[in-house]
Amino acid sequence: MSAPYRSFTPKDQWELGIHAGVPFILGDVDSKFPGFGGGIHVRKAFDHIFSVRLVGMYAQTKNEETSPVVRNSDNTWISGSAQLVAALNNFRFDKPNRKILLNGILGIGVNNFKTDYRNIQQLSGASGPSLDATTNAHVEVGLGLAFRVTKKFNIGIEHTVSTVFGPNSDLLDSDQNIDSRVTTSRDVLHYPHLNLNFNIGGASKEGIARTEPMYWVNPLAEVSTAITALEARPIYNPTDTDADGIIDDIDVEDNSPAGARVDSKGMTLDSDGDKVADYMDKEPYSPPGFSVDAQGVASVPKPISEDDVNRIVDAKIAAIKFPEPGGQWFLPMVTFKDNRYDIEYGEYEKLYNIGTVLMQNPSLKVVAIGHTDKRASEAYNNVLSYNRSKATIDFLVAQYGVSRDRVILNWVGEDKSLIPVEGANMMNRRVEFRVAKGETEMARPEGKEAGKSKATNMNMKGNKASGF
């Protein structure tokens, strides 16, 4: 399979220019200077020699004779042309860029011109004042010199000659060769002018900066660059002084000891990074993190035994400070019916929760605090609070086998209402449970028996207004 062809034609810039000059017409009536004209053009190279240029032009000229009679005409010309431009001297290859270009010009175009005349006899017999504007094809040739000022700018001096095709070819000066003074049967527009040219265009699609237009560039510039790059490459030298398999040109350590293993740069290997080269290291893969001796042997401590591990774990566990059991626990309240201290079936679940906590935490103590609402006398309510607290404690001892000394009986009567009302309220008829914080057992308050339960036939109800 043959190698792909490499093109040496660079991506180049476009040329955008403006031009201005002094056009004049050579025909049957003498030209009168100066005329004036100008326009713009855009130019793109095909290769290092040929390029195409599109030109727009506007011109005004004057023609005049004074003998034997005064005859004159004024011409207005507008045209657009496509020109093939050849860089005639871009064949020399001694420099990267041309400083001066000799351009040959050949083009075709379309024009529209109008001529105003005085005292010029037409074939039709008319002698003025104007020929209507007419559109025609034309051909043009020319020569020019361009001077490179910078990579982006150059100045050109050119002279182009245009001649019109068809029956209007002899009407630029309005005279149609009707007498013996005829000098030509085709009027010619001459346009000497000055060009100001600018190179435009940034990077190509591939991101490579575009060169100046190719007609300024040495055709062999790309070839020369490639040859220079090749010449700049170092000459291959296979010498390997220390015979480690790495040639001296890329060997960082070209005096490695004989037989020593080296890396791709010729450096002596130190596999474990302990600063002792492998060829001197009795332990080339010593464990990381330990100091080594001059022979690369790591100082690894004696391994610990299972007993050592157990001792360490036990010490760590012993050092852990666990929170006191129940310190943040929420224990449910038990509520009672009006003037009763027997426990309703619906409250058993709450006492089950309290009993479970006490059984699972043998060191835990709780306080049971009895409460009432405010509808009886204070003495009566104190006894009723005591009975309610005692009933819950007896239930826990009998039902769940909780030791009696783990539940401390307290009562507050009607002093600590949960709901601030004077009448009956179930939430105020309650026993609260809290984790003990040094509280002591409270004795039964003085006063007669208060409240009812299923275990007694007592049916007394206090009345604060009656005094009991």
Beta strands, then each sheet from edge to edge (+ up, - down):
strand 1: 14-21
strand 2: 24-26
strand 3: 31-45
strand 4: 50-65
strand 5: 71-87
strand 6: 100-118
strand 7: 130-148
strand 8: 153-164
strand 9: 188-200
strand 10: 334-335
strand 11: 366-371
strand 12: 407-413
strand 13: 430-435
sheet 1: 2+ 9- 1+ 3- 4+ 5- 6+ 7- 8+
sheet 2: 10+ 13- 11+ 12+
end
